[in-house]
């Protein structure tokens, strides 16, 4: 077979090649070097991978990742009251994230997300060239790399961390779907102002859900991960808009939106509606009490990271009425006592704007009262002031009349720091906004509003100001004055008295060894023998003391404690009957709610339910409702009434109703008569302590019990004449006017075995020929009087000389005879 001429013999070809290599020996060495270098590089890469493989976190922990979530506190209607979190985050499943928002993030952060395997080589090379050849720094992290860094690594800028990031990104891509990676990213990325995740950002910047966001708003949020501080729309709106518009144009380039949509979005304003985490500002003391309660019960970790859902008994509209009523009442009280002077003085007026801005922060919790302002110029009839933000305004003379000064210049000086409140009007001459002159009240007040049926606290005001610190509704124990008297009268009714039983109102002296006590009525007058009802209505001290002495302080204390008073009540000091014992406001409201509830005690309730982040119920105040949806008209959106609250019968229903009736008389004819104008069944009792140190009014409707206390934190006189009727009752009434405005008028429930009988208001007997005033009284069946009021009854006070009854004098003690009271009553055939 002939050889092909074009084919060279193998041996000759090999010899030729070797010959050529011998001519260029350096090529041989270069080839060997390349081969050895490649092998070394491969070994090095392998060693690096092996090393980092042993030092990488387990990326599979992403499967079980539990993000720190916001604990939310709700009112009874589902309104958010407070939010507690180290990081503001609302976790949203990827299938609930609008596609357009995902498109915005892909355009801004990783347009090849669905194409790469965890990292983008082209982007890495491009970023490296920019970083090496220019003064600019450019990143190349994919969304997957950001997930690896955020969840598994630190934020340190080192090559070591970057290598770990690349390895983890590759592994994450092999293990999780793209949607799972996106879900982790969109819920964890930091977006400024304490917001983590897109849902939290939507709430923070626009007060919207993700589905409510516009194209422009989605683009703004998507543009923030690159530099959350620089592109923060609150602090740097211009830079935020510029970045937003870049993202919008990228969305257009990627085909996610049309040019028309992009043009419209670019032209739109920022449209911020900033909504920071709720701090319980609508109910500061209530929210703080709940925060402490949850932290104590479930721990700080669960409170700030556990994403608990806490459903409370509070009703936000009711709370707002209560807060406003307390402020109005304290403002009126404070103005009655005149101007106390500026709160501070600014000496360097060239720096007044900075000084006022600082003071505005310090007094931010006093927003309901006003804001600090510095006096810039004073005239006869007005003062020019500067407030936070460098804004100037005018305080006209009409808002200063309460100070008692005839001219502004007589009590204000340039540099004085005072409190002012915007009126919403403008002065035509100066074209400045007008402000009213205000003053931080020195006194304090507290209010509790409770649902009678359930014992649930609907509103609680612990004082003016921020909720952190002293809660006067729960923590303050102060003397309650005459508001304690209903417990004395309840004990008497339990012992067989009736509202018509005559009790002596006359001077009395109590002696204990060398000590002598001569109590007196508020107006220093005496009415002789009068029905028990009338003594309560007029809050007579002397007859209350005789009554307490007769039934015994031990019985009085027992009744009060069973009704909800947790304080220790002395049983050897008769002055306790006049309210010298220290009791909290919450206890007083709890105890008074026993009357309209038919004599049953229910502990006050602040929480309805607590659930964890998975919806598992951790606490429930009442047993779960069985077969709820089967109840007529009930549905998830319209749940049935709460299950029956556990209660304990502590006084008889008949005695409870008699006390309701007598306390209604306090409103109709007695010290609480200012409430009669509200035109609905109400009952209650005023309380005033010695030297006007504390002022109280505690009362109720058939459905709601309400209590108000007014006083100074460091006890001192509120001022002469500042009784419960003057200082506390107006707050109660101001609240009631708003609260009851849209509620139907309802009557108190009358139990069985109550007889209504018309009697003589003055004698407590059946009406006679000379009866002047007739009232209808409530008697337990079989206890109504059977005798008629005689034509004439001698005045029992005729036997008094020199302020003492000659038939005997009372001795202090628990069960002592009240100075001849029994003998006197026997004389009239009453006792």
C-alpha positions in Angstrom: 0.0 0.0 0.0 1.4 3.3 -1.0 2.0 6.0 1.6 0.2 9.3 1.3 2.7 11.9 0.3 1.1 14.6 2.4 1.4 12.6 5.6 4.7 12.9 7.5 6.1 10.0 9.5 5.3 10.3 13.2 8.9 9.9 14.3 10.0 12.7 12.1 7.2 15.0 13.4 8.1 14.4 17.0 11.8 15.0 16.2 10.9 18.3 14.6 8.9 19.4 17.6 11.6 18.5 20.1 14.0 20.4 17.9 11.9 23.5 18.1 11.6 23.2 21.9 15.4 23.0 22.2 15.8 26.2 20.2 13.5 28.0 22.8 14.2 26.4 26.3 12.5 29.2 28.1 9.1 28.0 26.6 9.6 24.7 28.3 10.2 26.4 31.7 7.2 28.7 31.1 5.0 25.7 30.3 6.1 23.9 33.4 5.7 27.0 35.5 2.1 27.5 34.2 1.3 23.9 34.9 2.7 24.0 38.4 1.1 27.4 39.1 -2.3 26.1 38.0 -1.8 23.1 40.2 -0.7 25.3 43.1 -3.7 27.7 42.6 -6.0 24.7 42.5 -4.5 23.4 45.7 -4.7 26.8 47.3 -8.4 27.2 46.2 -9.1 23.7 47.5 -7.3 24.5 50.8 -9.2 27.8 51.1 -12.5 26.0 50.5 -11.7 23.2 52.9 -10.6 25.9 55.5 -13.7 28.0 55.1 -15.9 24.9 54.9 -14.9 24.2 58.5 -15.5 27.8 59.6 -18.8 28.6 57.9 -22.1 28.9 59.8 -24.6 26.2 58.9 -26.7 27.9 56.2 -29.5 25.3 56.8 -30.5 27.2 59.9 -32.3 29.6 57.5 -35.0 26.9 57.4 -35.8 27.3 61.1 -35.1 31.0 61.2 -37.4 32.9 63.6 -37.2 36.6 63.0 -37.5 39.1 65.9 -41.0 40.5 65.6 -42.9 43.4 67.0 -45.1 42.8 70.0 -48.4 44.7 69.5 -50.8 45.8 72.2 -54.3 46.4 71.0 -57.4 48.0 72.5 -60.7 46.1 72.8 -61.6 47.1 69.2 -58.3 46.0 67.6 -56.8 49.5 67.4 -53.0 49.4 67.9 -52.2 51.0 71.3 -48.5 50.3 71.6 -45.7 48.4 69.8 -42.5 47.0 71.4 -39.5 45.8 69.4 -35.8 46.0 69.2 -36.3 46.0 65.4 -39.5 47.1 63.6 -40.4 44.2 61.5 -43.6 42.8 60.0 -43.1 39.4 58.4 -44.9 38.9 55.1 -45.0 35.7 53.1 -43.6 36.1 49.6 -46.9 35.2 48.0 -48.4 38.3 49.7 -45.7 40.7 48.4 -47.0 42.6 45.3 -45.1 41.6 42.2 -44.5 45.3 41.3 -42.6 45.7 44.6 -40.4 42.7 43.8 -39.8 44.1 40.3 -38.7 47.4 41.9 -36.1 45.6 44.1 -34.8 43.4 41.2 -34.4 46.6 39.2 -32.5 48.4 42.0 -30.5 45.6 43.5 -30.2 42.5 41.3 -31.6 42.5 37.8 -30.1 39.1 37.0 -31.4 37.5 40.2 -33.3 34.7 38.4 -30.3 33.9 36.1 -27.2 33.7 38.4 -26.4 30.9 40.8 -25.7 33.1 43.9 -23.2 35.6 42.6 -22.8 37.6 39.4 -19.2 37.2 38.0 -19.6 40.0 35.5 -20.8 42.4 38.2 -17.9 41.4 40.5 -15.3 42.0 37.7 -17.0 45.3 36.8 -17.1 46.5 40.4 -13.4 45.5 40.9 -12.3 47.5 37.9 -14.3 50.6 39.1 -12.8 50.3 42.6 -9.2 49.9 41.2 -9.3 52.4 38.5 -11.4 55.2 40.0 -12.0 56.9 43.3 -15.5 55.5 43.5 -16.5 52.4 45.5 -19.0 50.0 43.8 -20.6 46.9 45.2 -21.6 43.8 43.4 -23.6 41.9 45.9 -26.5 39.9 44.7 -29.7 39.5 46.7 -28.5 36.0 47.7 -25.2 37.4 48.9 -27.1 40.0 51.0 -29.2 37.2 52.5 -26.0 35.3 53.4 -24.4 38.4 54.9 -27.5 39.6 56.8 -28.6 36.2 58.2 -25.3 34.3 58.7 -22.4 36.8 58.7 -21.3 40.1 60.1 -21.1 43.4 58.2 -17.3 43.7 58.4 -15.6 44.7 55.1 -12.9 42.1 54.8 -11.8 39.6 52.1 -12.4 36.8 54.5 -16.0 37.7 55.0 -16.5 38.2 51.2 -15.1 34.7 50.5 -17.5 33.2 53.1 -20.3 35.2 51.5 -19.7 33.8 48.0 -19.5 30.2 49.3 -22.7 30.6 51.3 -24.5 32.2 48.5 -23.7 29.3 46.1 -24.9 26.8 48.7 -28.1 28.8 49.5 -28.9 28.8 45.8 -28.5 25.1 45.7 -30.8 24.5 48.7 -33.5 27.1 48.5 -35.8 28.4 45.7 -35.6 31.9 44.4 -38.9 32.8 46.1 -37.7 31.5 49.4 -34.5 33.6 49.1 -36.6 36.7 48.2 -38.8 36.1 51.2 -35.8 36.1 53.5 -34.4 39.2 51.9 -37.5 41.3 51.7 -38.4 40.6 55.3 -34.9 41.3 56.8 -33.4 44.1 54.8 -32.8 47.3 56.8 -34.7 50.3 55.4 -34.0 53.1 57.8 -35.8 54.6 60.7 -35.7 51.4 62.7 -37.6 49.5 60.0 -36.6 46.0 58.9 -38.4 44.5 55.9 -40.6 46.0 53.3 -43.9 45.8 55.3 -42.4 47.7 58.2 -41.0 50.4 55.8 -44.4 50.8 54.1 -46.0 51.4 57.5 -43.2 53.6 58.7 -43.0 56.0 55.8 -46.4 55.9 54.3 -48.7 54.4 56.9 -49.8 51.8 54.3 -49.9 48.1 53.6 -47.7 46.8 50.8 -50.8 46.4 48.5 -51.6 50.1 49.0 -48.2 51.5 47.8 -47.9 53.4 44.6 -45.1 52.8 42.0 -43.2 55.8 43.3 -43.5 54.6 46.9 -42.4 51.1 46.0 -39.4 52.5 44.1 -38.4 54.7 47.0 -38.4 51.7 49.4 -36.5 49.6 46.9 -33.9 52.3 46.5 -33.0 52.4 50.2 -31.0 49.2 50.8 -27.9 50.7 49.1 -27.6 53.4 51.7 -30.5 53.6 54.2 -29.1 56.6 56.0 -28.2 58.6 52.9 -31.5 57.9 51.2 -33.7 58.3 54.3 -36.7 60.3 53.0 -37.3 61.8 56.4 -33.9 63.3 56.9 -32.7 63.6 53.3 -35.8 64.0 51.1 -34.0 65.4 48.0 -31.5 62.5 47.9 -34.3 60.0 48.5 -36.3 61.4 45.6 -33.2 61.3 43.3 -32.5 57.7 44.2 -36.3 56.8 43.8 -36.3 58.3 40.3 -33.2 56.2 39.3 -35.0 53.1 40.4 -38.2 54.1 38.5 -36.2 54.5 35.3 -34.5 51.1 35.8 -38.0 49.6 36.2 -38.9 51.2 32.9 -35.7 49.9 31.2 -36.4 46.4 32.5 -39.9 46.5 31.0 -41.7 46.4 34.3 -43.5 49.6 33.8 -44.3 51.8 30.8 -42.7 55.2 30.1 -46.0 56.9 30.9 -46.1 55.2 34.3 -42.5 56.1 34.9 -43.0 59.7 34.0 -46.0 60.0 36.3 -44.1 58.3 39.2 -41.1 60.5 38.7 -43.3 63.7 38.8 -45.1 62.6 42.0 -44.3 64.2 45.4 -42.6 62.3 48.2 -46.0 61.9 50.0 -44.6 60.8 53.3 -47.0 60.0 56.1 -44.5 58.9 58.8 -45.9 56.5 61.3 -43.3 55.6 64.0 -43.8 52.7 66.4 -46.8 53.4 68.6 -45.5 54.1 72.1 -48.8 54.1 73.9 -49.0 57.9 73.6 -52.8 57.8 73.6 -52.9 55.9 76.9 -49.4 56.3 78.4 -50.0 55.0 81.9 -52.2 52.1 80.7 -49.7 51.1 78.0 -46.8 51.2 80.5 -48.7 49.1 83.0 -49.3 46.5 80.3 -45.7 46.6 79.2 -44.5 45.9 82.7 -47.2 43.1 83.1 -46.1 41.3 79.9 -42.4 41.7 80.7 -42.9 40.3 84.1 -45.1 37.4 82.9 -43.3 36.4 79.7 -39.8 38.1 79.9 -38.1 40.9 78.1 -37.1 38.6 75.2 -40.7 37.7 74.4 -41.8 41.3 74.8 -39.2 42.9 72.4 -38.6 40.0 70.0 -41.4 37.5 70.4 -44.1 39.2 68.2 -46.8 38.7 70.9 -50.3 40.0 70.3 -51.7 41.5 73.5 -55.4 42.3 73.5 -56.4 44.6 76.3 -59.7 45.8 77.8 -58.9 49.5 76.9 -61.3 51.4 74.7 -59.3 54.1 72.9 -62.2 56.6 72.3 -63.1 56.3 76.0 -59.4 56.8 76.9 -59.2 59.9 74.8 -62.3 61.4 76.6 -60.7 60.6 79.9 -57.3 62.1 79.0 -59.0 65.3 77.8 -61.3 65.5 80.8 -58.3 65.3 83.2 -56.4 67.9 81.3 -59.3 70.3 81.2 -60.0 69.8 84.9 -56.5 70.4 85.9 -56.2 73.4 83.6 -59.3 75.0 85.1 -58.0 74.3 88.7 -54.6 75.7 87.9 -56.0 78.9 86.4 -58.1 79.4 89.5 -54.9 79.7 91.4 -53.1 82.2 89.1 -49.9 82.7 87.3 -46.7 81.1 88.8 -44.2 82.7 86.5 -42.0 81.4 83.6 -40.6 77.9 83.6 -37.1 79.0 82.6 -35.1 82.0 81.4 -32.9 82.3 78.3 -30.1 84.7 78.8 -28.4 84.4 75.4 -31.2 85.3 73.0 -28.9 84.9 70.0 -29.3 81.1 70.6 -33.0 81.0 71.4 -33.9 78.7 68.6 -31.5 76.0 69.7 -32.6 76.4 73.3 -36.3 76.1 72.5 -35.7 73.1 70.3 -34.0 71.3 73.2 -36.8 72.3 75.6 -39.4 71.1 73.0 -37.8 67.6 73.2 -37.7 67.7 77.0 -41.4 68.6 77.3 -42.6 66.5 74.3 -44.8 64.5 76.7 -46.7 67.7 77.6 -48.1 68.2 74.1 -51.7 68.1 75.3 -50.9 71.2 77.5 -48.8 73.1 74.9 -45.2 73.7 73.9 -42.4 75.8 75.4 -41.9 79.3 73.8 -39.5 82.1 74.5 -40.8 85.7 74.8 -39.1 87.7 72.1 -40.9 91.1 72.6 -43.5 92.3 75.0 -46.1 95.0 74.5 -49.0 96.2 76.5 -51.6 94.0 74.9 -49.6 91.1 73.4 -46.3 89.2 73.4 -44.3 88.0 70.5 -42.9 84.5 71.1 -40.6 82.0 69.4 -41.4 78.2 69.3 -39.6 75.1 68.1 -38.4 75.2 64.5 -37.7 78.9 64.6 -41.4 79.8 64.2 -42.6 83.0 65.7 -46.2 83.8 66.9 -48.3 86.2 68.8 -49.9 85.7 72.2 -52.8 88.2 72.4 -54.1 89.8 75.6 -57.4 87.9 75.4 -55.6 84.6 76.3 -53.8 86.1 79.3 -56.8 87.3 81.3 -56.7 84.3 83.6 -53.4 85.4 85.0 -55.0 88.4 86.8 -52.6 90.9 85.2 -53.9 93.8 83.3 -51.1 94.1 80.8 -48.6 91.6 79.2 -45.6 93.7 80.1 -46.5 93.7 83.8 -45.6 90.0 84.2 -43.7 88.9 81.1 -40.1 89.8 80.2 -37.9 89.1 77.1 -36.2 85.8 77.5 -38.9 84.2 79.6 -39.8 80.7 78.7 -43.5 80.0 78.9 -46.0 77.5 77.6 -48.2 78.3 74.7 -50.8 76.5 72.5 -51.6 77.2 68.9 -55.1 78.5 68.4 -55.3 77.9 64.7 -55.9 81.6 64.0 -53.7 84.4 62.5 -53.3 87.9 63.7 -54.3 90.2 60.7 -51.9 93.0 61.7 -48.7 91.0 62.2 -49.7 88.0 60.0 -48.5 85.7 62.8 -50.2 82.6 64.1 -51.7 83.3 67.5 -51.1 81.2 70.6 -52.9 81.1 74.0 -50.8 81.5 77.2 -50.7 78.2 79.1 -49.2 76.9 82.3 -48.0 73.4 83.3 -50.5 72.4 86.1 -48.7 71.8 89.4 -51.4 69.5 90.7 -52.1 66.0 89.4 -55.2 63.9 88.8 -56.1 60.3 88.0 -59.1 58.6 86.5 -60.3 55.0 86.1 -63.3 53.9 84.0 -64.5 50.4 84.5 -67.2 48.2 82.8 -69.5 47.3 85.6 -70.6 44.0 84.1 -67.1 42.5 83.6 -64.7 44.6 85.7 -62.8 45.4 82.5 -60.8 48.7 82.7 -62.0 50.8 79.7 -59.7 53.8 80.5 -57.1 54.7 82.9 -55.3 58.1 83.4 -52.4 57.9 85.8 -51.7 61.6 85.7 -50.7 64.3 83.2 -47.5 63.6 81.3 -45.6 60.5 80.1 -46.6 57.1 81.4 -43.2 56.0 82.6 -42.9 56.4 86.3 -45.6 56.9 88.9 -49.1 55.7 88.0 -51.5 57.6 90.3 -54.5 55.5 89.4 -52.8 52.2 90.6 -49.9 53.2 92.8 -51.0 56.2 94.8 -52.8 55.5 98.0 -54.4 58.7 99.4 -57.0 59.5 102.1 -60.4 59.2 100.5 -62.4 61.5 102.7 -66.2 61.2 102.5 -66.1 58.9 99.5 -65.5 56.2 102.2 -68.9 56.8 103.8 -70.9 54.5 101.5 -69.1 51.6 103.1 -70.3 52.7 106.6 -73.9 53.0 105.3 -73.6 49.6 103.5 -72.5 48.0 106.8 -75.5 49.7 108.6 -78.0 48.4 106.0 -76.5 44.9 106.4 -77.1 45.2 110.1 -80.8 46.0 109.6 -80.9 49.8 109.2 -83.0 51.2 106.4 -82.5 54.4 104.3 -85.2 56.0 106.4 -83.8 55.1 109.8 -83.3 58.3 111.9 -79.8 59.0 113.1 -78.7 61.9 115.3 -76.7 64.7 113.7 -75.5 66.6 116.7 -72.2 67.6 118.4 -70.2 64.8 120.0 -67.0 64.5 121.9 -64.7 61.4 121.8 -62.3 60.9 124.6 -59.4 58.5 124.8 -57.5 59.1 128.0 -56.3 62.7 128.0 -57.0 63.0 124.2 -60.2 64.7 123.1 -61.6 64.8 119.6 -64.5 67.1 118.7 -65.5 66.4 115.0 -67.8 68.7 113.1 -69.7 68.8 109.9 -68.3 70.7 106.9 -70.6 73.7 107.4 -70.6 73.5 111.2 -74.3 73.1 111.5 -76.5 70.3 113.0 -79.8 69.0 111.9 -80.8 66.7 114.8 -82.6 63.4 114.0 -82.7 62.9 110.2 -83.1 59.9 107.9 -79.9 58.0 107.0 -80.4 58.8 103.3 -80.3 62.6 104.0 -77.1 62.2 106.1 -75.4 60.5 103.1 -76.7 63.0 100.6 -75.4 65.9 102.6 -72.2 64.1 103.7 -72.8 64.8 107.4 -69.8 63.7 109.5 -71.3 63.5 112.9 -74.2 61.2 112.1 -71.8 59.0 110.1 -69.5 58.7 113.1 -72.5 57.7 115.3 -73.5 55.2 112.7 -70.1 53.7 112.4 -69.8 53.5 116.2 -73.1 51.7 116.4 -72.5 49.0 113.7 -68.8 48.7 114.6 -65.7 49.5 112.6 -64.9 45.8 112.3 -68.1 45.4 110.3 -67.3 48.5 108.2 -63.8 47.3 107.4 -65.1 43.8 106.5 -67.6 45.2 104.1 -65.0 47.5 102.5 -62.5 44.7 102.1 -65.0 42.3 100.6 -66.0 44.9 98.1 -62.5 45.3 96.8 -60.6 47.7 99.2 -57.1 46.0 99.6 -55.8 48.5 102.1 -55.6 47.6 105.8 -58.4 49.4 107.6 -57.8 50.3 111.3 -60.7 49.2 113.4 -59.8 51.2 116.5 -59.8 54.7 115.0 -63.3 56.0 114.5 -62.0 58.7 112.1 -61.7 56.0 109.5 -65.4 56.3 109.0 -64.7 59.8 107.6 -62.1 58.5 105.2 -58.8 58.9 106.9 -57.6 55.6 105.5 -55.3 55.6 102.4 -56.8 53.8 99.4 -55.9 53.6 95.7 -58.2 54.9 93.0 -58.5 51.5 91.3 -59.7 50.0 94.6 -62.3 52.7 95.1 -63.7 52.2 91.6 -63.7 48.4 92.0 -65.6 48.7 95.2 -68.2 51.2 94.0 -68.9 48.9 91.0 -70.3 46.3 93.4 -73.3 48.5 93.9 -74.7 48.6 90.4 -73.6 45.0 89.8 -76.1 43.7 92.4 -73.7 43.2 95.3 -71.1 41.0 93.5 -67.4 41.6 93.4 -65.3 41.2 90.2 -61.6 41.8 90.2 -60.4 44.6 87.8 -59.2 43.3 84.5 -56.7 44.9 82.1 -56.0 42.0 79.7 -58.3 40.0 77.6 -56.0 37.7 75.7 -52.3 37.1 74.8 -51.1 35.2 71.8 -47.7 34.3 70.5 -46.5 35.0 67.0 -48.0 31.7 65.7 -51.5 32.6 67.1 -51.2 30.2 70.1 -53.2 31.6 73.1 -50.9 32.0 76.1 -53.5 33.7 78.3 -57.2 34.3 78.3 -59.1 36.3 80.9 -62.3 34.4 80.3 -63.1 30.9 79.2 -63.3 30.4 75.4 -66.8 30.9 74.1 -68.3 27.5 73.2 -70.3 27.3 69.9 -69.8 31.0 69.3 -70.7 31.1 65.6 -73.9 29.3 66.3 -75.2 32.2 68.4 -77.7 34.3 66.5 -75.9 37.1 64.6 -72.4 36.1 65.7 -69.5 36.0 63.3 -65.7 36.5 63.3 -66.3 40.1 62.5 -69.2 40.4 65.0 -68.3 38.2 68.0 -70.8 37.5 70.8 -70.6 39.1 74.2 -67.7 38.0 76.5 -68.5 34.9 78.6 -69.9 35.6 82.0 -67.2 36.9 84.4 -66.5 35.0 87.6 -68.0 36.9 90.5 -68.5 36.7 94.2 -71.6 37.8 96.1 -70.2 40.1 98.9 -73.4 42.1 99.9 -77.0 41.3 99.3 -78.6 42.5 96.0 -81.2 44.3 98.1 -78.6 46.3 100.1 -76.7 47.0 96.9 -79.8 48.5 95.4 -80.6 50.5 98.4 -77.1 52.0 98.3 -77.5 52.7 94.5 -80.7 54.6 95.4 -79.1 56.5 98.2 -76.1 57.5 96.1 -78.5 58.6 93.3 -79.9 60.9 95.9 -76.4 62.4 96.3 -76.5 63.3 92.6 -80.1 64.5 92.7 -80.1 66.5 95.9 -76.7 66.3 97.5 -73.0 67.1 97.0 -73.1 65.6 93.5 -76.0 67.6 92.2 -73.9 69.1 89.4 -74.4 65.8 87.5 -78.2 66.0 87.6 -78.1 68.2 84.5 -76.9 65.1 82.5 -80.4 63.8 82.6 -79.7 60.1 83.2 -79.5 57.7 86.2 -76.2 58.4 87.9 -75.0 57.8 91.4 -71.8 58.7 93.3 -70.1 60.3 96.2 -67.7 63.2 96.7 -64.7 63.1 99.0 -62.6 65.8 100.6 -59.9 65.3 103.1 -58.7 67.7 105.9 -57.2 71.0 104.7 -58.4 70.1 101.2 -55.4 67.9 100.5 -57.3 65.3 98.4 -60.4 65.7 96.3 -62.5 62.7 95.0 -65.6 61.8 93.2 -66.4 58.2 92.6 -69.7 57.3 90.9 -71.4 55.0 88.4 -74.1 54.5 85.8 -75.9 51.1 85.5 -73.0 50.0 83.1 -69.9 52.1 84.0 -68.1 52.9 87.2 -65.8 56.0 87.1 -63.5 57.5 89.7 -61.5 60.7 89.8 -58.8 61.8 92.3 -57.1 65.3 92.4 -54.2 66.3 94.5 -50.5 67.1 94.7 -47.9 64.3 94.5 -46.3 65.7 97.6 -49.5 66.1 99.8 -50.4 69.7 100.5 -53.6 71.7 100.4 -55.3 72.3 97.1 -56.6 75.5 98.4 -59.5 76.6 100.5 -62.8 75.5 99.0 -61.2 72.9 96.7 -63.6 70.1 97.7 -64.4 67.0 95.8 -67.4 68.7 94.3 -65.2 71.6 93.0 -62.0 70.0 92.0 -62.8 66.3 91.1 -66.5 66.4 90.1 -66.0 68.7 87.1 -63.5 66.2 85.6 -66.0 63.4 86.1 -68.7 65.4 84.5 -66.6 66.5 81.6 -65.8 62.9 80.8 -69.4 61.8 81.3 -70.8 64.4 78.9 -68.6 63.0 76.1 -68.8 59.3 77.1 -72.5 59.0 77.5 -73.4 61.3 74.6 -74.2 58.5 72.1 -75.2 55.8 74.7 -78.9 55.0 75.4 -80.3 55.9 78.8 -80.7 52.8 81.0 -82.0 52.3 84.5 -80.6 50.5 87.5 -81.7 46.9 87.9 -84.1 46.4 90.8 -83.8 43.1 92.6 -86.6 41.0 94.1 -87.9 41.8 97.6 -87.6 45.6 97.2 -90.7 47.6 98.1 -91.0 51.3 97.0 -92.9 53.3 99.6 -93.6 57.0 99.7 -92.4 58.6 102.9 -91.8 61.9 104.6 -88.3 63.0 103.5 -87.6 64.6 106.9 -89.1 62.1 109.4 -88.5 58.8 107.5 -92.1 57.9 108.4 -95.2 57.7 106.3 -96.4 61.1 105.2 -98.6 63.1 107.6 -100.8 66.2 107.5 -97.8 68.5 107.9 -95.4 66.6 105.6 -93.6 69.1 103.4 -91.4 66.8 101.2 -92.3 63.3 100.0 -89.9 60.9 98.4 -90.1 57.4 97.2 -87.8 55.1 99.3 -86.5 51.6 98.6 -87.1 49.2 101.4 -86.3 45.5 101.8 -89.6 43.7 101.9 -91.2 44.0 105.3 -89.0 46.8 106.6 -91.0 49.9 105.5 -92.4 52.2 108.3 -95.9 51.6 109.4 -96.5 54.8 111.4 -97.4 58.3 110.1 -95.4 61.4 110.7 -96.8 63.1 113.8 -98.1 66.7 113.5 -95.3 68.0 115.7 -92.0 66.5 117.0 -89.8 68.2 119.6 -86.4 69.3 118.3 -83.9 66.8 119.8 -81.3 69.5 119.7 -83.1 71.3 122.4 -81.2 69.2 124.9 -77.8 70.4 123.7 -75.9 73.0 125.6 -72.5 74.3 124.9 -72.0 71.9 122.0 -72.6 68.7 124.0 -75.7 66.6 124.5 -76.6 66.3 128.1 -77.7 62.7 127.8 -74.1 61.5 127.5 -71.0 61.8 125.3 -69.4 59.4 122.9 -66.3 57.4 123.7 -63.9 56.6 121.0 -63.4 52.9 120.2 -64.6 50.1 118.0 -67.9 49.3 119.4 -68.7 52.0 121.9 -72.2 53.4 122.4 -72.5 56.7 120.6 -73.1 59.0 123.5 -76.7 58.3 124.4 -77.8 57.8 120.8 -79.7 54.6 121.6 -81.5 56.2 124.5 -82.4 59.2 122.3 -83.7 57.0 119.5 -85.7 54.9 122.0 -87.3 58.2 123.2 -88.7 58.7 119.7 -89.7 55.1 119.3 -87.3 54.6 116.4 -84.4 52.5 117.6 
